[in-house]
Amino acid sequence: MSVVLHGYHLSVYLRIARLALAEKGVACERVEVNPFAPDLPAAYLELHPFGRVPVLVHDGFALYETAAITRYVDRAFPGLPPLQPSQPKALARMDQVIGVVDAYAYWPLVRQVFAHRVIRPRLGQPADEAEIAKGIGSAPKVLGALEKLASGDAFLTGSALSLADLHLGAMIAYFVQAPEGAALLPDFPRLAAWWSSIATRSSFAATDPAPRP
């Protein structure tokens, strides 16, 4: 069996895919692809015509779009634990949380707060304080919405881990690396308790991207 995951080491969406594979106990080969490079290889554009990341290639079957990848991983590798609820309402809530995270959380939490407060200084680039302020200004609305959607149980959709936990977890892991994010999350006690628990999972330790220059 060949499982190859193409992606950029700092990409939150690469980490989501890695989390799904780790939770299913599936080993994979990693291929580093920088989607910000001006000259992406033609071979990669054959896999992903839009030049984004990640791409999963399983025994020659190539798949892009993170939501498709994680659902495929859950179906193609049926070992425990399942990563999608079996009950329609819980499954719908999982899909809803993922949709909210992609549409409303990614930009302020990751692209504005994390990228400017953490990544740009790490790369020797100046942080844009105005962008950070915009992200922190937008974050309470989306965190408040997710606080209401969270089940109040151990995981976002109930008593079992789901893809929603991995999707949001990868973004919160970045958000709280910024002091502003770490200070804001406790204002949402249900999410804060959930994060304190899920952050200790071995999959999160295994997929933590190592700092690179």
Secondary structure, DSSP 8 states (H G I E B T S, - for coil): --EEEEE-TT-HHHHHHHHHHHHTT---EEEE--TT-SS--HHHHHH-TT--S-EEEETTEEEESHHHHHHHHHHHS--SS-SS-SSHHHHHHHHHHHHHIIIIIIIIIIIIIIIIIIIHHHTT----HHHHHHHHHHHHHHHHHHHHHS-SSSBTTBSS--HHHHHHHHHHHHHTTSHHHHHHGGGSHHHHHHHHHHTTSHHHHHT------
